[in-house]
């Protein structure tokens, strides 16, 4: 269960957000909120996991940093939205899993399979805290900014009303990453599209 530790304004290149800092007894989570989201429907929401290589060291092996920027930009355009940041590095396996999997990924092994070969979970993330945060903020329904249909299904199972999804397409600097990304999108024909 989360508790609110603090809140304050944050000025970003995409406008002013209110930051809410939560704690669950083990790790911190953050919500960046723009506009009045309480009891609002179809609120643009990005649930985003921490990524040291991308956010801190500008790695081009993933598109986490670009997806965060795109989500903030879309929220600024609409004047309303929420970004939930979760401390779940490397699909929830921790930063060491990411470092150890680098050699396998360089050999062409998909990220989740690389984790499995190293003895980690393919994806050990939990979105329960995100659901709690959205409940705390009293968001009625969300338009989820994601390329991952499983995230939408998981949040729905946790009681979040997802009115639609919006993909965050990134033209990555790395051609191989872009090809992998496009292959993944082609295999996800069942992705729910944004409600009209």
N, C-alpha and C positions, 0 to 999 in steps of 0.2 A: 504494500500500500504506500502511495506517495504522500509526502507532506510538502507544502510550499515553504521554502526557506527564505526567498527574497524576490523582489521584483523591481525593475527599473527600466528607464528608456535606453535604447541603443540606436545610435545614428549609423546608418549603413549607406553604401553607395546606391542602395535601392529604397532609400527613405527611412523614416523613423519607425522602429518596432518597439513594442514593450516586451521585455525579457522576463520570463518567469522561471525561476530556478527551483527544481524539485529534488527530493531525496527519498529513497526507499529503504534506507538502512544499509545499503551496499554500494550504490552508485548514484550519480546525479543524472538528471535529465533536464532538458531545457525546452521551453516553448517560446518561440518568437511570434508575436501576434501583432497584426496591423488591422486597425478598424474595429468595429463593433461586431464580434462574432457570436455573442450570447444569443441563443435561440434562433440563430440564422440558419437558413438552408443553403445547400450547394456551396459551402465555404471551401475555397481552394486550400488544400492541405497537403503538405509534403512531410512524410515520416522518413527521417534520414538518419542513417547510422554513421558513426564516427569513422573516419578513414585517415590515418596518419600520413601515408604516402602521398595521397592526393591533396588533402587540405593543408598540410604543413610543408611538404617537400615538392609540391607541383609535379608529382608523378603523372605520366601519360599512359600508365598501364591500366587505368580505370577512368571513369568519367564522373566520379563522385563530386569533385569540385565544380564541374560544369553544371551538373544537375542541381546543385545547391544554388548556384547563381541564377539559373533559369527559373527555379521555383520562386526565388525572391523577386525576380523581375516580373513574373506573372502576377504575383501578389500585389506588387506596386502598381501594375497596370489596372488591376481591378479595385485597388484601394482597400482590400480586405483579404485576410487569410492567415493561416497558421503554419509554421514550420516546427515540427517536433524533432528534436535532436536526441538520439539515444547513444549511450556509450557502449557500442557493440562493434568493436573493431573486428575486421576479418570474419564477417558473417557470425559474429558473436563468439568466435574462438580465441580472440586476443591477438595482439600484435605479433607475438612470436610465431603464431600459425601463418601469418602473412609473410613474415621473413623466410620461414622454412619452406614455404610453398613456391618461392620465387623461381627456384631452379626447375621445378616440375612445370610451372606455367611457361617458362621460357622454352621448354621442350614441346609445348603445344597441349599440355594436359589442361582441361578446363578447370577453373578455379575450385568449384565444389568437389570435383573428383580429386584434385590435388590435396585438399584438406582430408578427404577420406583415406587416401593412400598414406597420409602421415598419421593416421589414427584419430583425427578430429571428426567432429560432426560436419556433414556437408553444409548444414545451415542450422546453427544453434541459436539464432536470434529469437527474441520474444517481443511481441508488440503489445503486450498487456499494459505496460506503462503508458504507451501512446494512447491506448483506449481510455485509461484513467485520466490522462491529461485532457483529452477532448471532452470527457464528462465533466471535469472540473471547470473547463471553460464554457460549458453548457452549449456546445455546438450541436445544432439539431441534425444536420446532415453534411457530409463532406463530398467534395469532388477531389478525389485522390490523385495527386500527381505522382505517377509511378509507371515503370515499365514491367512491373512484376505482378502478374495476376494473383499469385499466392498471397501477396500482402493484402490485397483487397479482400480475398476470401477469409484470411485470418482475422482482419479487423472486423469484418461482418460477424464472424463467429463470436467475437468479443463484445458484440453489442453496438458497434458503431454503424450508423446508417450511412452507407456509401451510395450517393445518388449517381455517381459516374466516375470514370477515370480519365486522366489526360496523360498521354505519354510525353516524356521529356527526351526528345531525340537530340543526340549530341553528335556532331560531325567531329569525331576524335582526331587529334593530331597523329595518332598512331594508325596507319592503314590496316594493320592486322587486327587491332582492337575494333576498328570500325567494321571490318568484315565479320568478325565474331559477333559483334552486336547486331548487325543486319541479319545474320543467320538465325540468331536467337529470336529476333522479332518475327521473322518468317515462320518460325515454329510455334509462335504464340497467336494463332489465328483467333483464339477464343477470348482475347483480351476485351474487356468491356469498354465500350467507347463512351465519350462524354454525353450525358443526357442533353437533349435539346431543350 
